[in-house]
């Protein structure tokens, strides 16, 4: 089970997601997880030379 959302422009992509993980046969205790992701693009003259910056956080 989970839910997520994102926001995007020409330079930024930001998303967040919540997950509830349940394991088969009660192998592990169920857990809650939150993930955040941000990606930015630094514009350049050439599409091939663009710089992409990424930041990912797991909680």
Jmol script that loads the backbone (N, CA, C; Angstrom):
load data "model"
ATOM      1  N   UNK A   1       0.851  -1.162   0.000  1.00  0.00           N
ATOM      2  CA  UNK A   1       0.000   0.000   0.000  1.00  0.00           C
ATOM      3  C   UNK A   1       0.897   1.225   0.000  1.00  0.00           C
ATOM      4  N   UNK A   2       0.496   2.267  -0.728  1.00  0.00           N
ATOM      5  CA  UNK A   2       1.295   3.481  -0.753  1.00  0.00           C
ATOM      6  C   UNK A   2       0.610   4.584  -1.523  1.00  0.00           C
ATOM      7  N   UNK A   3       1.211   5.756  -1.451  1.00  0.00           N
ATOM      8  CA  UNK A   3       0.703   6.912  -2.178  1.00  0.00           C
ATOM      9  C   UNK A   3       1.882   7.816  -2.509  1.00  0.00           C
ATOM     10  N   UNK A   4       1.783   8.528  -3.622  1.00  0.00           N
ATOM     11  CA  UNK A   4       2.867   9.416  -4.014  1.00  0.00           C
ATOM     12  C   UNK A   4       2.360  10.573  -4.842  1.00  0.00           C
ATOM     13  N   UNK A   5       3.195  11.587  -4.953  1.00  0.00           N
ATOM     14  CA  UNK A   5       2.861  12.744  -5.774  1.00  0.00           C
ATOM     15  C   UNK A   5       4.147  13.345  -6.318  1.00  0.00           C
ATOM     16  N   UNK A   6       4.029  14.162  -7.374  1.00  0.00           N
ATOM     17  CA  UNK A   6       5.208  14.843  -7.909  1.00  0.00           C
ATOM     18  C   UNK A   6       4.828  16.204  -8.463  1.00  0.00           C
ATOM     19  N   UNK A   7       5.849  17.042  -8.634  1.00  0.00           N
ATOM     20  CA  UNK A   7       5.707  18.367  -9.228  1.00  0.00           C
ATOM     21  C   UNK A   7       6.860  18.531 -10.189  1.00  0.00           C
ATOM     22  N   UNK A   8       6.587  19.080 -11.388  1.00  0.00           N
ATOM     23  CA  UNK A   8       7.632  19.168 -12.402  1.00  0.00           C
ATOM     24  C   UNK A   8       7.529  20.464 -13.184  1.00  0.00           C
ATOM     25  N   UNK A   9       8.697  21.051 -13.460  1.00  0.00           N
ATOM     26  CA  UNK A   9       8.804  22.193 -14.373  1.00  0.00           C
ATOM     27  C   UNK A   9       9.895  21.834 -15.381  1.00  0.00           C
ATOM     28  N   UNK A  10      10.291  22.780 -16.192  1.00  0.00           N
ATOM     29  CA  UNK A  10      11.349  22.496 -17.177  1.00  0.00           C
ATOM     30  C   UNK A  10      12.700  22.265 -16.507  1.00  0.00           C
ATOM     31  N   UNK A  11      12.881  22.755 -15.271  1.00  0.00           N
ATOM     32  CA  UNK A  11      14.174  22.611 -14.588  1.00  0.00           C
ATOM     33  C   UNK A  11      14.142  21.694 -13.370  1.00  0.00           C
ATOM     34  N   UNK A  12      12.982  21.411 -12.792  1.00  0.00           N
ATOM     35  CA  UNK A  12      12.904  20.651 -11.549  1.00  0.00           C
ATOM     36  C   UNK A  12      11.894  19.516 -11.632  1.00  0.00           C
ATOM     37  N   UNK A  13      12.219  18.437 -10.958  1.00  0.00           N
ATOM     38  CA  UNK A  13      11.278  17.335 -10.750  1.00  0.00           C
ATOM     39  C   UNK A  13      11.398  16.969  -9.271  1.00  0.00           C
ATOM     40  N   UNK A  14      10.307  17.100  -8.531  1.00  0.00           N
ATOM     41  CA  UNK A  14      10.292  16.800  -7.102  1.00  0.00           C
ATOM     42  C   UNK A  14       9.158  15.822  -6.841  1.00  0.00           C
ATOM     43  N   UNK A  15       9.456  14.772  -6.087  1.00  0.00           N
ATOM     44  CA  UNK A  15       8.396  13.822  -5.776  1.00  0.00           C
ATOM     45  C   UNK A  15       8.556  13.281  -4.358  1.00  0.00           C
ATOM     46  N   UNK A  16       7.446  12.814  -3.821  1.00  0.00           N
ATOM     47  CA  UNK A  16       7.430  12.214  -2.494  1.00  0.00           C
ATOM     48  C   UNK A  16       6.525  10.996  -2.520  1.00  0.00           C
ATOM     49  N   UNK A  17       6.838  10.041  -1.677  1.00  0.00           N
ATOM     50  CA  UNK A  17       6.082   8.798  -1.681  1.00  0.00           C
ATOM     51  C   UNK A  17       6.029   8.210  -0.268  1.00  0.00           C
ATOM     52  N   UNK A  18       4.879   7.668   0.094  1.00  0.00           N
ATOM     53  CA  UNK A  18       4.705   6.946   1.360  1.00  0.00           C
ATOM     54  C   UNK A  18       4.379   5.495   1.026  1.00  0.00           C
ATOM     55  N   UNK A  19       4.991   4.570   1.761  1.00  0.00           N
ATOM     56  CA  UNK A  19       4.722   3.155   1.542  1.00  0.00           C
ATOM     57  C   UNK A  19       4.538   2.452   2.886  1.00  0.00           C
ATOM     58  N   UNK A  20       3.613   1.536   2.939  1.00  0.00           N
ATOM     59  CA  UNK A  20       3.436   0.635   4.079  1.00  0.00           C
ATOM     60  C   UNK A  20       3.784  -0.744   3.564  1.00  0.00           C
ATOM     61  N   UNK A  21       4.854  -1.324   4.102  1.00  0.00           N
ATOM     62  CA  UNK A  21       5.303  -2.631   3.616  1.00  0.00           C
ATOM     63  C   UNK A  21       4.910  -3.721   4.600  1.00  0.00           C
ATOM     64  N   UNK A  22       4.216  -4.720   4.075  1.00  0.00           N
ATOM     65  CA  UNK A  22       3.862  -5.919   4.830  1.00  0.00           C
ATOM     66  C   UNK A  22       4.542  -7.104   4.159  1.00  0.00           C
ATOM     67  N   UNK A  23       5.168  -7.946   4.944  1.00  0.00           N
ATOM     68  CA  UNK A  23       5.939  -9.053   4.392  1.00  0.00           C
ATOM     69  C   UNK A  23       5.166 -10.369   4.451  1.00  0.00           C
ATOM     70  N   UNK A  24       5.399 -11.213   3.466  1.00  0.00           N
ATOM     71  CA  UNK A  24       4.725 -12.510   3.384  1.00  0.00           C
ATOM     72  C   UNK A  24       5.061 -13.374   4.594  1.00  0.00           C
ATOM     73  N   UNK A  25       4.072 -14.099   5.053  1.00  0.00           N
ATOM     74  CA  UNK A  25       4.235 -15.051   6.152  1.00  0.00           C
ATOM     75  C   UNK A  25       4.752 -14.384   7.433  1.00  0.00           C
ATOM     76  N   UNK A  26       4.488 -13.067   7.569  1.00  0.00           N
ATOM     77  CA  UNK A  26       4.957 -12.306   8.742  1.00  0.00           C
ATOM     78  C   UNK A  26       6.455 -12.492   8.981  1.00  0.00           C
ATOM     79  N   UNK A  27       7.233 -12.534   7.896  1.00  0.00           N
ATOM     80  CA  UNK A  27       8.676 -12.726   7.981  1.00  0.00           C
ATOM     81  C   UNK A  27       9.356 -11.612   8.763  1.00  0.00           C
ATOM     82  N   UNK A  28       8.850 -10.381   8.609  1.00  0.00           N
ATOM     83  CA  UNK A  28       9.389  -9.216   9.302  1.00  0.00           C
ATOM     84  C   UNK A  28       8.234  -8.383   9.821  1.00  0.00           C
ATOM     85  N   UNK A  29       8.513  -7.500  10.751  1.00  0.00           N
ATOM     86  CA  UNK A  29       7.514  -6.570  11.254  1.00  0.00           C
ATOM     87  C   UNK A  29       7.147  -5.596  10.144  1.00  0.00           C
ATOM     88  N   UNK A  30       5.866  -5.292   9.941  1.00  0.00           N
ATOM     89  CA  UNK A  30       5.485  -4.302   8.924  1.00  0.00           C
ATOM     90  C   UNK A  30       6.142  -2.948   9.215  1.00  0.00           C
ATOM     91  N   UNK A  31       6.479  -2.204   8.158  1.00  0.00           N
ATOM     92  CA  UNK A  31       7.162  -0.917   8.323  1.00  0.00           C
ATOM     93  C   UNK A  31       6.484   0.169   7.488  1.00  0.00           C
ATOM     94  N   UNK A  32       6.669   1.412   7.913  1.00  0.00           N
ATOM     95  CA  UNK A  32       6.266   2.592   7.149  1.00  0.00           C
ATOM     96  C   UNK A  32       7.529   3.192   6.540  1.00  0.00           C
ATOM     97  N   UNK A  33       7.442   3.644   5.303  1.00  0.00           N
ATOM     98  CA  UNK A  33       8.599   4.240   4.640  1.00  0.00           C
ATOM     99  C   UNK A  33       8.173   5.510   3.912  1.00  0.00           C
ATOM    100  N   UNK A  34       9.042   6.517   3.949  1.00  0.00           N
ATOM    101  CA  UNK A  34       8.821   7.768   3.227  1.00  0.00           C
ATOM    102  C   UNK A  34      10.051   8.020   2.367  1.00  0.00           C
ATOM    103  N   UNK A  35       9.829   8.382   1.119  1.00  0.00           N
ATOM    104  CA  UNK A  35      10.924   8.673   0.209  1.00  0.00           C
ATOM    105  C   UNK A  35      10.684  10.035  -0.429  1.00  0.00           C
ATOM    106  N   UNK A  36      11.737  10.826  -0.513  1.00  0.00           N
ATOM    107  CA  UNK A  36      11.669  12.119  -1.196  1.00  0.00           C
ATOM    108  C   UNK A  36      12.764  12.149  -2.256  1.00  0.00           C
ATOM    109  N   UNK A  37      12.459  12.739  -3.406  1.00  0.00           N
ATOM    110  CA  UNK A  37      13.387  12.756  -4.533  1.00  0.00           C
ATOM    111  C   UNK A  37      13.320  14.117  -5.200  1.00  0.00           C
ATOM    112  N   UNK A  38      14.486  14.691  -5.492  1.00  0.00           N
ATOM    113  CA  UNK A  38      14.538  15.981  -6.192  1.00  0.00           C
ATOM    114  C   UNK A  38      15.593  15.889  -7.288  1.00  0.00           C
ATOM    115  N   UNK A  39      15.237  16.342  -8.482  1.00  0.00           N
ATOM    116  CA  UNK A  39      16.172  16.344  -9.600  1.00  0.00           C
ATOM    117  C   UNK A  39      16.122  17.710 -10.255  1.00  0.00           C
ATOM    118  N   UNK A  40      17.281  18.302 -10.463  1.00  0.00           N
ATOM    119  CA  UNK A  40      17.357  19.603 -11.122  1.00  0.00           C
ATOM    120  C   UNK A  40      18.237  19.521 -12.357  1.00  0.00           C
ATOM    121  N   UNK A  41      17.903  20.287 -13.362  1.00  0.00           N
ATOM    122  CA  UNK A  41      18.675  20.316 -14.599  1.00  0.00           C
ATOM    123  C   UNK A  41      19.273  21.706 -14.761  1.00  0.00           C
ATOM    124  N   UNK A  42      20.587  21.769 -14.921  1.00  0.00           N
ATOM    125  CA  UNK A  42      21.272  23.023 -15.173  1.00  0.00           C
ATOM    126  C   UNK A  42      21.284  23.227 -16.689  1.00  0.00           C
ATOM    127  N   UNK A  43      20.662  24.302 -17.176  1.00  0.00           N
ATOM    128  CA  UNK A  43      20.581  24.502 -18.626  1.00  0.00           C
ATOM    129  C   UNK A  43      21.958  24.707 -19.264  1.00  0.00           C
ATOM    130  N   UNK A  44      22.072  24.268 -20.503  1.00  0.00           N
ATOM    131  CA  UNK A  44      23.315  24.468 -21.258  1.00  0.00           C
ATOM    132  C   UNK A  44      22.967  24.731 -22.717  1.00  0.00           C
ATOM    133  N   UNK A  45      23.966  25.057 -23.478  1.00  0.00           N
ATOM    134  CA  UNK A  45      23.766  25.341 -24.897  1.00  0.00           C
ATOM    135  C   UNK A  45      23.350  24.073 -25.641  1.00  0.00           C
ATOM    136  N   UNK A  46      23.939  22.941 -25.273  1.00  0.00           N
ATOM    137  CA  UNK A  46      23.672  21.673 -25.946  1.00  0.00           C
ATOM    138  C   UNK A  46      22.910  20.726 -25.024  1.00  0.00           C
ATOM    139  N   UNK A  47      21.906  20.065 -25.534  1.00  0.00           N
ATOM    140  CA  UNK A  47      21.142  19.077 -24.764  1.00  0.00           C
ATOM    141  C   UNK A  47      22.050  17.937 -24.292  1.00  0.00           C
ATOM    142  N   UNK A  48      23.071  17.613 -25.048  1.00  0.00           N
ATOM    143  CA  UNK A  48      23.978  16.517 -24.693  1.00  0.00           C
ATOM    144  C   UNK A  48      24.891  16.888 -23.522  1.00  0.00           C
ATOM    145  N   UNK A  49      25.120  18.176 -23.299  1.00  0.00           N
ATOM    146  CA  UNK A  49      26.042  18.603 -22.254  1.00  0.00           C
ATOM    147  C   UNK A  49      25.347  19.079 -20.988  1.00  0.00           C
ATOM    148  N   UNK A  50      24.050  18.901 -20.858  1.00  0.00           N
ATOM    149  CA  UNK A  50      23.343  19.384 -19.671  1.00  0.00           C
ATOM    150  C   UNK A  50      23.794  18.625 -18.423  1.00  0.00           C
ATOM    151  N   UNK A  51      23.691  19.273 -17.286  1.00  0.00           N
ATOM    152  CA  UNK A  51      24.085  18.689 -16.010  1.00  0.00           C
ATOM    153  C   UNK A  51      22.812  18.370 -15.224  1.00  0.00           C
ATOM    154  N   UNK A  52      22.725  17.156 -14.710  1.00  0.00           N
ATOM    155  CA  UNK A  52      21.567  16.739 -13.934  1.00  0.00           C
ATOM    156  C   UNK A  52      22.025  16.505 -12.493  1.00  0.00           C
ATOM    157  N   UNK A  53      21.345  17.174 -11.558  1.00  0.00           N
ATOM    158  CA  UNK A  53      21.647  17.026 -10.140  1.00  0.00           C
ATOM    159  C   UNK A  53      20.526  16.230  -9.488  1.00  0.00           C
ATOM    160  N   UNK A  54      20.859  15.248  -8.646  1.00  0.00           N
ATOM    161  CA  UNK A  54      19.832  14.428  -8.008  1.00  0.00           C
ATOM    162  C   UNK A  54      20.077  14.357  -6.504  1.00  0.00           C
ATOM    163  N   UNK A  55      18.994  14.356  -5.744  1.00  0.00           N
ATOM    164  CA  UNK A  55      19.024  14.196  -4.293  1.00  0.00           C
ATOM    165  C   UNK A  55      17.910  13.231  -3.910  1.00  0.00           C
ATOM    166  N   UNK A  56      18.256  12.160  -3.230  1.00  0.00           N
ATOM    167  CA  UNK A  56      17.274  11.170  -2.797  1.00  0.00           C
ATOM    168  C   UNK A  56      17.421  10.989  -1.290  1.00  0.00           C
ATOM    169  N   UNK A  57      16.297  10.964  -0.591  1.00  0.00           N
ATOM    170  CA  UNK A  57      16.302  10.732   0.860  1.00  0.00           C
ATOM    171  C   UNK A  57      15.286   9.661   1.210  1.00  0.00           C
ATOM    172  N   UNK A  58      15.677   8.718   2.037  1.00  0.00           N
ATOM    173  CA  UNK A  58      14.780   7.663   2.518  1.00  0.00           C
ATOM    174  C   UNK A  58      14.652   7.825   4.029  1.00  0.00           C
ATOM    175  N   UNK A  59      13.429   7.770   4.512  1.00  0.00           N
ATOM    176  CA  UNK A  59      13.192   7.893   5.961  1.00  0.00           C
ATOM    177  C   UNK A  59      12.477   6.667   6.466  1.00  0.00           C
TER     178      UNK A  59
END
end "model"
wireframe off; spacefill off
backbone 0.3
color backbone group
